[in-house]
């Protein structure tokens, strides 16, 4: 469940906090700042600002306000769904135009900030907005 602990962070605050983890190694279930997975990154960042998001990407895909892919803006949380199974499996933080995304990527074994791969672009189904203006 989502728990609020004060004002929502701004897009700049989310991105700046997330970029502190660039290069950090991927670990499934990682949520402690030494190794992270995708939803561990967003969970950890929001906790820093007094908000507790659900731990997993599929549950994080239900918090905040729905945002269409074309309307994603910096600070929004892009949500990725496997087109074969229908499972939400990945989340990140939008950092710029054309779905530039900060995320912890299992195929790359690291926290990255940049253009999404072709498969990630295909799996990007929507976003969630949970930030202040």
C-alpha positions as CSV (number, residue, x, y, z in Angstrom):
1,X,0.0,0.0,0.0
2,X,1.1,3.6,-0.7
3,X,1.8,5.7,2.4
4,X,2.3,9.4,2.2
5,X,4.5,11.3,4.6
6,X,4.3,14.9,3.4
7,X,4.7,16.8,0.2
8,X,5.5,14.9,-2.9
9,X,9.0,15.4,-4.4
10,X,9.5,17.4,-7.5
11,X,10.8,15.9,-10.8
12,X,14.2,17.4,-10.2
13,X,14.4,15.9,-6.7
14,X,13.4,12.5,-8.0
15,X,15.9,12.6,-10.8
16,X,18.8,14.0,-8.7
17,X,18.2,11.3,-6.0
18,X,18.0,8.6,-8.6
19,X,21.2,9.6,-10.4
20,X,23.1,9.0,-7.2
21,X,22.7,5.3,-8.0
22,X,24.0,5.4,-11.6
23,X,26.3,2.4,-12.2
24,X,25.1,0.5,-9.2
25,X,24.8,-3.2,-9.9
26,X,21.4,-5.0,-10.4
27,X,20.2,-7.6,-7.9
28,X,16.7,-9.1,-8.1
29,X,14.9,-8.0,-5.0
30,X,17.6,-5.5,-4.1
31,X,16.4,-2.5,-2.1
32,X,19.2,-1.4,0.2
33,X,21.3,1.0,-1.8
34,X,24.3,-1.4,-2.4
35,X,22.4,-3.4,-5.1
36,X,19.0,-2.6,-6.5
37,X,16.3,-3.8,-8.9
38,X,14.0,-1.5,-10.8
39,X,11.3,-1.2,-8.2
40,X,13.8,-1.1,-5.4
41,X,15.2,2.1,-6.9
42,X,11.9,3.9,-7.0
43,X,10.9,2.5,-3.6
44,X,14.2,3.8,-2.1
45,X,14.0,7.2,-3.7
46,X,10.4,7.9,-2.5
47,X,11.2,6.7,1.0
48,X,13.9,9.4,1.1
49,X,11.1,11.9,0.7
50,X,8.8,10.4,3.2
51,X,6.6,8.3,0.9
52,X,6.4,4.5,0.9
53,X,5.5,3.0,-2.4
54,X,4.6,-0.6,-2.8
55,X,7.8,-2.7,-3.3
56,X,7.1,-4.3,-6.7
57,X,6.7,-2.8,-10.1
58,X,3.2,-4.3,-10.7
59,X,1.9,-2.7,-7.5
60,X,3.8,0.6,-8.2
61,X,1.9,0.7,-11.5
62,X,-1.3,1.4,-9.5
63,X,-0.2,4.4,-7.5
64,X,-0.5,8.1,-8.5
65,X,-2.2,9.4,-11.6
66,X,-2.3,7.5,-14.9
67,X,-0.2,9.1,-17.7
68,X,-0.3,8.1,-21.4
69,X,3.1,7.3,-23.0
70,X,2.9,10.4,-25.2
71,X,2.5,12.6,-22.1
72,X,5.3,11.2,-20.0
73,X,7.4,14.0,-18.5
74,X,10.5,14.1,-16.3
75,X,9.8,12.7,-12.9
76,X,7.0,10.4,-14.1
77,X,7.3,6.6,-13.6
78,X,7.2,4.7,-16.9
79,X,5.6,1.3,-16.6
80,X,6.6,-1.7,-18.7
81,X,4.4,-4.7,-19.5
82,X,5.5,-8.0,-21.1
83,X,3.5,-8.2,-24.3
84,X,3.3,-12.0,-24.2
85,X,2.2,-12.5,-20.6
86,X,0.5,-9.2,-19.8
87,X,2.6,-8.9,-16.6
88,X,3.9,-5.5,-15.5
89,X,7.6,-6.2,-14.9
90,X,9.6,-3.0,-14.9
91,X,9.5,0.6,-13.7
92,X,11.8,3.6,-13.8
93,X,11.9,7.4,-13.7
94,X,11.5,9.5,-16.8
95,X,14.4,11.9,-17.2
96,X,13.8,13.6,-20.5
97,X,12.1,13.6,-23.9
98,X,11.5,10.5,-26.0
99,X,11.2,8.3,-22.9
100,X,14.7,9.0,-21.6
101,X,14.6,6.8,-18.4
102,X,16.6,6.3,-15.3
103,X,16.2,2.6,-14.3
104,X,18.0,-0.4,-12.9
105,X,18.2,-2.8,-15.9
106,X,18.6,-6.6,-15.4
107,X,19.9,-7.2,-18.9
108,X,22.5,-4.5,-18.4
109,X,23.2,-5.4,-14.7
110,X,23.3,-1.8,-13.7
111,X,21.5,1.5,-13.0
112,X,21.3,3.5,-16.2
113,X,20.0,6.8,-17.5
114,X,19.4,7.1,-21.2
115,X,17.3,6.1,-24.2
116,X,15.3,2.9,-23.8
117,X,16.2,-0.2,-25.8
118,X,13.8,-1.2,-28.6
119,X,12.2,-3.9,-26.5
120,X,11.7,-1.6,-23.6
121,X,10.1,1.0,-25.9
122,X,7.7,-1.7,-27.2
123,X,6.9,-2.8,-23.6
124,X,6.3,0.8,-22.4
125,X,2.5,0.9,-21.8
126,X,1.9,4.0,-19.6
127,X,3.2,6.0,-16.7
128,X,2.3,7.1,-13.3
129,X,2.6,10.6,-12.0
130,X,3.4,10.9,-8.3
131,X,5.3,14.2,-7.9
132,X,4.7,17.9,-7.2
133,X,4.7,20.4,-10.1
